[in-house]
Amino acid sequence: MTVKIPLTPEEETKLQAQAKVEGVSVDALLRRAVLQIIAAPETGGGQLSVEQWEKEFEEWLDGLPPLPTLSDEAISRENIYTREDEWR
């Protein structure tokens, strides 16, 4: 299969420079990139943008079971520190 991809002169120069840095041909560099894309899992596979990460994190948080609400007594100083603190 042959695919034509229109690139600007700047994009073409960057692509050639990257291939040279890696010591491969432009074709080999592009083939590797395409294989990574088609081998990636359907869930995205690559790095997430900040917005995508925040959205997925919020969805994950929403899926957690609710935590019990602590009373004022439960978080009072007397109930946080135990008798073990008195032994010192």
N, CA, C and O atoms as CSV, one atom per row, in Angstrom:
chain,resi,resn,atom,element,x,y,z
A,1,MET,N,N,0.844,-1.172,0.000
A,1,MET,CA,C,0.000,0.000,0.000
A,1,MET,C,C,0.892,1.239,0.000
A,1,MET,O,O,1.875,1.313,0.738
A,2,THR,N,N,0.546,2.174,-0.807
A,2,THR,CA,C,1.266,3.440,-0.868
A,2,THR,C,C,0.325,4.548,-0.426
A,2,THR,O,O,-0.816,4.640,-0.879
A,3,VAL,N,N,0.826,5.381,0.463
A,3,VAL,CA,C,0.019,6.475,0.984
A,3,VAL,C,C,0.781,7.772,0.739
A,3,VAL,O,O,1.966,7.877,1.056
A,4,LYS,N,N,0.096,8.748,0.178
A,4,LYS,CA,C,0.707,10.060,-0.028
A,4,LYS,C,C,0.277,10.978,1.102
A,4,LYS,O,O,-0.911,11.111,1.396
A,5,ILE,N,N,1.260,11.610,1.729
A,5,ILE,CA,C,0.982,12.521,2.837
A,5,ILE,C,C,1.558,13.876,2.482
A,5,ILE,O,O,2.777,14.019,2.392
A,6,PRO,N,N,0.719,14.867,2.280
A,6,PRO,CA,C,1.240,16.193,1.965
A,6,PRO,C,C,1.883,16.814,3.212
A,6,PRO,O,O,1.258,16.911,4.269
A,7,LEU,N,N,3.137,17.227,3.063
A,7,LEU,CA,C,3.869,17.868,4.153
A,7,LEU,C,C,4.361,19.237,3.710
A,7,LEU,O,O,4.653,19.467,2.536
A,8,THR,N,N,4.444,20.129,4.671
A,8,THR,CA,C,5.053,21.427,4.369
A,8,THR,C,C,6.562,21.218,4.271
A,8,THR,O,O,7.081,20.225,4.782
A,9,PRO,N,N,7.271,22.140,3.623
A,9,PRO,CA,C,8.726,22.003,3.548
A,9,PRO,C,C,9.364,21.892,4.939
A,9,PRO,O,O,10.335,21.156,5.118
A,10,GLU,N,N,8.823,22.619,5.918
A,10,GLU,CA,C,9.370,22.551,7.278
A,10,GLU,C,C,9.156,21.170,7.886
A,10,GLU,O,O,10.052,20.622,8.529
A,11,GLU,N,N,7.967,20.610,7.679
A,11,GLU,CA,C,7.679,19.271,8.204
A,11,GLU,C,C,8.576,18.233,7.544
A,11,GLU,O,O,9.078,17.325,8.206
A,12,GLU,N,N,8.771,18.371,6.258
A,12,GLU,CA,C,9.627,17.436,5.528
A,12,GLU,C,C,11.066,17.509,6.042
A,12,GLU,O,O,11.718,16.479,6.217
A,13,THR,N,N,11.555,18.715,6.280
A,13,THR,CA,C,12.919,18.894,6.790
A,13,THR,C,C,13.062,18.255,8.167
A,13,THR,O,O,14.054,17.578,8.440
A,14,LYS,N,N,12.080,18.466,9.030
A,14,LYS,CA,C,12.117,17.874,10.375
A,14,LYS,C,C,12.087,16.354,10.313
A,14,LYS,O,O,12.785,15.681,11.071
A,15,LEU,N,N,11.274,15.815,9.404
A,15,LEU,CA,C,11.173,14.370,9.249
A,15,LEU,C,C,12.504,13.782,8.778
A,15,LEU,O,O,12.959,12.763,9.296
A,16,GLN,N,N,13.114,14.429,7.801
A,16,GLN,CA,C,14.414,13.967,7.314
A,16,GLN,C,C,15.480,14.066,8.397
A,16,GLN,O,O,16.328,13.181,8.516
A,17,ALA,N,N,15.445,15.130,9.183
A,17,ALA,CA,C,16.423,15.302,10.255
A,17,ALA,C,C,16.248,14.213,11.320
A,17,ALA,O,O,17.231,13.659,11.813
A,18,GLN,N,N,14.997,13.911,11.671
A,18,GLN,CA,C,14.741,12.866,12.668
A,18,GLN,C,C,15.216,11.508,12.173
A,18,GLN,O,O,15.795,10.734,12.936
A,19,ALA,N,N,14.974,11.216,10.902
A,19,ALA,CA,C,15.435,9.951,10.324
A,19,ALA,C,C,16.955,9.875,10.364
A,19,ALA,O,O,17.521,8.822,10.657
A,20,LYS,N,N,17.610,10.980,10.075
A,20,LYS,CA,C,19.072,11.012,10.085
A,20,LYS,C,C,19.601,10.794,11.504
A,20,LYS,O,O,20.567,10.056,11.703
A,21,VAL,N,N,18.970,11.433,12.484
A,21,VAL,CA,C,19.386,11.263,13.885
A,21,VAL,C,C,19.279,9.799,14.308
A,21,VAL,O,O,20.148,9.281,15.009
A,22,GLU,N,N,18.218,9.149,13.880
A,22,GLU,CA,C,17.997,7.758,14.254
A,22,GLU,C,C,18.743,6.775,13.353
A,22,GLU,O,O,18.752,5.572,13.615
A,23,GLY,N,N,19.364,7.283,12.300
A,23,GLY,CA,C,20.143,6.429,11.409
A,23,GLY,C,C,19.311,5.495,10.558
A,23,GLY,O,O,19.743,4.393,10.220
A,24,VAL,N,N,18.102,5.946,10.211
A,24,VAL,CA,C,17.221,5.134,9.369
A,24,VAL,C,C,16.719,5.989,8.213
A,24,VAL,O,O,16.882,7.209,8.201
A,25,SER,N,N,16.111,5.325,7.255
A,25,SER,CA,C,15.526,6.069,6.142
A,25,SER,C,C,14.206,6.686,6.591
A,25,SER,O,O,13.623,6.283,7.597
A,26,VAL,N,N,13.749,7.672,5.825
A,26,VAL,CA,C,12.461,8.289,6.111
A,26,VAL,C,C,11.362,7.230,6.011
A,26,VAL,O,O,10.438,7.217,6.824
A,27,ASP,N,N,11.458,6.346,5.021
A,27,ASP,CA,C,10.458,5.284,4.867
A,27,ASP,C,C,10.407,4.390,6.111
A,27,ASP,O,O,9.327,4.046,6.591
A,28,ALA,N,N,11.572,4.022,6.623
A,28,ALA,CA,C,11.631,3.158,7.803
A,28,ALA,C,C,11.060,3.875,9.026
A,28,ALA,O,O,10.360,3.271,9.839
A,29,LEU,N,N,11.361,5.153,9.148
A,29,LEU,CA,C,10.842,5.944,10.264
A,29,LEU,C,C,9.321,6.021,10.209
A,29,LEU,O,O,8.649,5.833,11.224
A,30,LEU,N,N,8.783,6.294,9.033
A,30,LEU,CA,C,7.332,6.384,8.873
A,30,LEU,C,C,6.660,5.026,9.062
A,30,LEU,O,O,5.586,4.936,9.657
A,31,ARG,N,N,7.294,3.977,8.557
A,31,ARG,CA,C,6.735,2.625,8.737
A,31,ARG,C,C,6.637,2.287,10.217
A,31,ARG,O,O,5.623,1.755,10.666
A,32,ARG,N,N,7.682,2.591,10.976
A,32,ARG,CA,C,7.674,2.320,12.412
A,32,ARG,C,C,6.555,3.113,13.104
A,32,ARG,O,O,5.863,2.592,13.979
A,33,ALA,N,N,6.390,4.370,12.703
A,33,ALA,CA,C,5.333,5.195,13.306
A,33,ALA,C,C,3.951,4.615,12.996
A,33,ALA,O,O,3.089,4.560,13.873
A,34,VAL,N,N,3.745,4.192,11.777
A,34,VAL,CA,C,2.451,3.610,11.394
A,34,VAL,C,C,2.213,2.306,12.146
A,34,VAL,O,O,1.098,2.056,12.602
A,35,LEU,N,N,3.232,1.478,12.282
A,35,LEU,CA,C,3.075,0.217,13.007
A,35,LEU,C,C,2.748,0.461,14.478
A,35,LEU,O,O,1.970,-0.286,15.072
A,36,GLN,N,N,3.329,1.490,15.063
A,36,GLN,CA,C,2.995,1.824,16.453
A,36,GLN,C,C,1.530,2.247,16.568
A,36,GLN,O,O,0.848,1.891,17.530
A,37,ILE,N,N,1.059,2.996,15.598
A,37,ILE,CA,C,-0.331,3.450,15.619
A,37,ILE,C,C,-1.286,2.272,15.499
A,37,ILE,O,O,-2.254,2.185,16.255
A,38,ILE,N,N,-1.033,1.374,14.571
A,38,ILE,CA,C,-1.974,0.266,14.368
A,38,ILE,C,C,-1.826,-0.819,15.434
A,38,ILE,O,O,-2.744,-1.618,15.619
A,39,ALA,N,N,-0.697,-0.868,16.137
A,39,ALA,CA,C,-0.510,-1.844,17.204
A,39,ALA,C,C,-1.030,-1.340,18.540
A,39,ALA,O,O,-1.173,-2.124,19.478
A,40,ALA,N,N,-1.314,-0.055,18.646
A,40,ALA,CA,C,-1.780,0.523,19.912
A,40,ALA,C,C,-3.153,-0.024,20.265
A,40,ALA,O,O,-3.981,-0.243,19.381
A,41,PRO,N,N,-3.404,-0.249,21.565
A,41,PRO,CA,C,-4.732,-0.712,21.963
A,41,PRO,C,C,-5.813,0.294,21.589
A,41,PRO,O,O,-5.537,1.481,21.411
A,42,GLU,N,N,-7.015,-0.182,21.475
A,42,GLU,CA,C,-8.117,0.683,21.070
A,42,GLU,C,C,-8.434,1.759,22.093
A,42,GLU,O,O,-9.134,2.720,21.774
A,43,THR,N,N,-7.931,1.619,23.324
A,43,THR,CA,C,-8.224,2.599,24.366
A,43,THR,C,C,-7.369,3.844,24.233
A,43,THR,O,O,-7.429,4.715,25.101
A,44,GLY,N,N,-6.597,3.957,23.205
A,44,GLY,CA,C,-5.790,5.160,23.023
A,44,GLY,C,C,-4.336,4.816,22.904
A,44,GLY,O,O,-3.702,5.168,21.909
A,45,GLY,N,N,-3.779,4.134,23.892
A,45,GLY,CA,C,-2.434,3.635,23.817
A,45,GLY,C,C,-1.332,4.646,24.008
A,45,GLY,O,O,-0.277,4.291,24.533
A,46,GLY,N,N,-1.521,5.876,23.613
A,46,GLY,CA,C,-0.464,6.862,23.735
A,46,GLY,C,C,-0.636,7.713,24.972
A,46,GLY,O,O,-1.466,7.431,25.836
A,47,GLN,N,N,0.150,8.737,25.037
A,47,GLN,CA,C,0.036,9.648,26.162
A,47,GLN,C,C,-1.248,10.453,26.039
A,47,GLN,O,O,-1.683,10.814,24.946
A,48,LEU,N,N,-1.834,10.718,27.183
A,48,LEU,CA,C,-3.063,11.498,27.204
A,48,LEU,C,C,-2.736,12.971,27.354
A,48,LEU,O,O,-1.734,13.344,27.964
A,49,SER,N,N,-3.590,13.792,26.793
A,49,SER,CA,C,-3.457,15.221,27.028
A,49,SER,C,C,-3.901,15.492,28.465
A,49,SER,O,O,-4.534,14.645,29.095
A,50,VAL,N,N,-3.575,16.651,28.967
A,50,VAL,CA,C,-3.957,17.008,30.329
A,50,VAL,C,C,-5.471,16.928,30.486
A,50,VAL,O,O,-5.972,16.408,31.482
A,51,GLU,N,N,-6.188,17.441,29.505
A,51,GLU,CA,C,-7.642,17.431,29.576
A,51,GLU,C,C,-8.189,16.008,29.579
A,51,GLU,O,O,-9.110,15.700,30.334
A,52,GLN,N,N,-7.624,15.135,28.732
A,52,GLN,CA,C,-8.076,13.753,28.682
A,52,GLN,C,C,-7.772,13.042,29.997
A,52,GLN,O,O,-8.598,12.284,30.505
A,53,TRP,N,N,-6.573,13.293,30.548
A,53,TRP,CA,C,-6.199,12.661,31.810
A,53,TRP,C,C,-7.143,13.093,32.922
A,53,TRP,O,O,-7.619,12.264,33.697
A,54,GLU,N,N,-7.415,14.401,33.000
A,54,GLU,CA,C,-8.314,14.907,34.037
A,54,GLU,C,C,-9.705,14.306,33.897
A,54,GLU,O,O,-10.338,13.953,34.892
A,55,LYS,N,N,-10.181,14.188,32.656
A,55,LYS,CA,C,-11.512,13.619,32.422
A,55,LYS,C,C,-11.557,12.162,32.877
A,55,LYS,O,O,-12.497,11.758,33.560
A,56,GLU,N,N,-10.547,11.370,32.504
A,56,GLU,CA,C,-10.519,9.971,32.898
A,56,GLU,C,C,-10.341,9.824,34.404
A,56,GLU,O,O,-10.920,8.923,35.012
A,57,PHE,N,N,-9.546,10.703,35.010
A,57,PHE,CA,C,-9.353,10.668,36.456
A,57,PHE,C,C,-10.668,10.969,37.172
A,57,PHE,O,O,-11.028,10.288,38.132
A,58,GLU,N,N,-11.380,11.991,36.701
A,58,GLU,CA,C,-12.675,12.329,37.298
A,58,GLU,C,C,-13.658,11.168,37.160
A,58,GLU,O,O,-14.401,10.874,38.096
A,59,GLU,N,N,-13.669,10.508,36.005
A,59,GLU,CA,C,-14.549,9.359,35.807
A,59,GLU,C,C,-14.178,8.224,36.755
A,59,GLU,O,O,-15.052,7.542,37.289
A,60,TRP,N,N,-12.878,8.025,36.962
A,60,TRP,CA,C,-12.407,6.999,37.883
A,60,TRP,C,C,-12.860,7.334,39.310
A,60,TRP,O,O,-13.350,6.467,40.034
A,61,LEU,N,N,-12.690,8.601,39.701
A,61,LEU,CA,C,-13.121,9.018,41.038
A,61,LEU,C,C,-14.620,8.822,41.225
A,61,LEU,O,O,-15.068,8.387,42.285
A,62,ASP,N,N,-15.392,9.145,40.191
A,62,ASP,CA,C,-16.840,8.980,40.275
A,62,ASP,C,C,-17.233,7.512,40.463
A,62,ASP,O,O,-18.287,7.216,41.026
A,63,GLY,N,N,-16.391,6.603,39.993
A,63,GLY,CA,C,-16.673,5.177,40.107
A,63,GLY,C,C,-16.317,4.582,41.461
A,63,GLY,O,O,-16.695,3.445,41.741
A,64,LEU,N,N,-15.604,5.314,42.307
A,64,LEU,CA,C,-15.239,4.805,43.627
A,64,LEU,C,C,-16.448,4.811,44.547
A,64,LEU,O,O,-17.331,5.659,44.412
A,65,PRO,N,N,-16.492,3.863,45.485
A,65,PRO,CA,C,-17.616,3.882,46.425
A,65,PRO,C,C,-17.504,5.112,47.330
A,65,PRO,O,O,-16.399,5.581,47.604
A,66,PRO,N,N,-18.630,5.628,47.789
A,66,PRO,CA,C,-18.579,6.811,48.646
A,66,PRO,C,C,-17.906,6.492,49.977
A,66,PRO,O,O,-18.068,5.401,50.523
A,67,LEU,N,N,-17.161,7.444,50.481
A,67,LEU,CA,C,-16.494,7.286,51.768
A,67,LEU,C,C,-17.427,7.748,52.877
A,67,LEU,O,O,-18.215,8.673,52.686
A,68,PRO,N,N,-17.337,7.101,54.039
A,68,PRO,CA,C,-18.200,7.546,55.133
A,68,PRO,C,C,-17.777,8.928,55.615
A,68,PRO,O,O,-16.596,9.274,55.591
A,69,THR,N,N,-18.742,9.699,56.046
A,69,THR,CA,C,-18.458,11.024,56.578
A,69,THR,C,C,-18.074,10.875,58.040
A,69,THR,O,O,-18.767,10.207,58.808
A,70,LEU,N,N,-16.968,11.498,58.421
A,70,LEU,CA,C,-16.525,11.424,59.808
A,70,LEU,C,C,-17.183,12.520,60.626
A,70,LEU,O,O,-17.345,13.651,60.169
A,71,SER,N,N,-17.555,12.163,61.840
A,71,SER,CA,C,-18.157,13.152,62.730
A,71,SER,C,C,-17.064,14.029,63.330
A,71,SER,O,O,-15.880,13.700,63.254
A,72,ASP,N,N,-17.466,15.140,63.921
A,72,ASP,CA,C,-16.509,16.017,64.594
A,72,ASP,C,C,-15.801,15.265,65.717
A,72,ASP,O,O,-14.614,15.474,65.969
A,73,GLU,N,N,-16.546,14.388,66.385
A,73,GLU,CA,C,-15.952,13.624,67.484
A,73,GLU,C,C,-14.869,12.679,66.968
A,73,GLU,O,O,-13.833,12.511,67.610
A,74,ALA,N,N,-15.104,12.077,65.834
A,74,ALA,CA,C,-14.149,11.126,65.278
A,74,ALA,C,C,-12.817,11.777,64.945
A,74,ALA,O,O,-11.773,11.127,65.005
A,75,ILE,N,N,-12.846,13.048,64.596
A,75,ILE,CA,C,-11.591,13.715,64.242
A,75,ILE,C,C,-11.135,14.701,65.324
A,75,ILE,O,O,-10.322,15.589,65.067
A,76,SER,N,N,-11.667,14.532,66.525
A,76,SER,CA,C,-11.230,15.415,67.612
A,76,SER,C,C,-9.840,14.997,68.076
A,76,SER,O,O,-9.434,13.850,67.890
A,77,ARG,N,N,-9.138,15.906,68.664
A,77,ARG,CA,C,-7.774,15.662,69.141
A,77,ARG,C,C,-7.730,14.481,70.105
A,77,ARG,O,O,-6.813,13.662,70.046
A,78,GLU,N,N,-8.721,14.394,70.992
A,78,GLU,CA,C,-8.740,13.328,71.987
A,78,GLU,C,C,-8.865,11.947,71.341
A,78,GLU,O,O,-8.316,10.967,71.844
A,79,ASN,N,N,-9.583,11.878,70.235
A,79,ASN,CA,C,-9.780,10.585,69.583
A,79,ASN,C,C,-8.684,10.246,68.572
A,79,ASN,O,O,-8.527,9.084,68.198
A,80,ILE,N,N,-7.939,11.233,68.137
A,80,ILE,CA,C,-6.850,10.965,67.198
A,80,ILE,C,C,-5.646,10.403,67.942
A,80,ILE,O,O,-5.032,9.433,67.497
A,81,TYR,N,N,-5.309,11.013,69.076
A,81,TYR,CA,C,-4.153,10.574,69.839
A,81,TYR,C,C,-4.597,9.543,70.866
A,81,TYR,O,O,-5.625,9.700,71.524
A,82,THR,N,N,-3.807,8.491,70.989
A,82,THR,CA,C,-4.168,7.399,71.887
A,82,THR,C,C,-3.327,7.450,73.150
A,82,THR,O,O,-2.480,8.327,73.322
A,83,ARG,N,N,-3.582,6.483,74.034
A,83,ARG,CA,C,-2.811,6.400,75.275
A,83,ARG,C,C,-1.344,6.150,74.993
A,83,ARG,O,O,-0.495,6.502,75.812
A,84,GLU,N,N,-1.020,5.546,73.849
A,84,GLU,CA,C,0.384,5.297,73.518
A,84,GLU,C,C,1.188,6.599,73.530
A,84,GLU,O,O,2.378,6.599,73.847
A,85,ASP,N,N,0.529,7.706,73.182
A,85,ASP,CA,C,1.210,8.983,73.199
A,85,ASP,C,C,1.546,9.421,74.625
A,85,ASP,O,O,2.500,10.170,74.830
A,86,GLU,N,N,0.780,8.967,75.600
A,86,GLU,CA,C,1.016,9.333,76.992
A,86,GLU,C,C,2.190,8.571,77.571
A,86,GLU,O,O,2.746,9.003,78.580
A,87,TRP,N,N,2.588,7.468,76.985
A,87,TRP,CA,C,3.656,6.633,77.518
A,87,TRP,C,C,5.031,7.231,77.272
A,87,TRP,O,O,6.001,6.781,77.881
A,88,ARG,N,N,5.145,8.185,76.440
A,88,ARG,CA,C,6.458,8.763,76.113
A,88,ARG,C,C,6.927,9.749,77.126
A,88,ARG,O,O,8.011,10.314,76.982
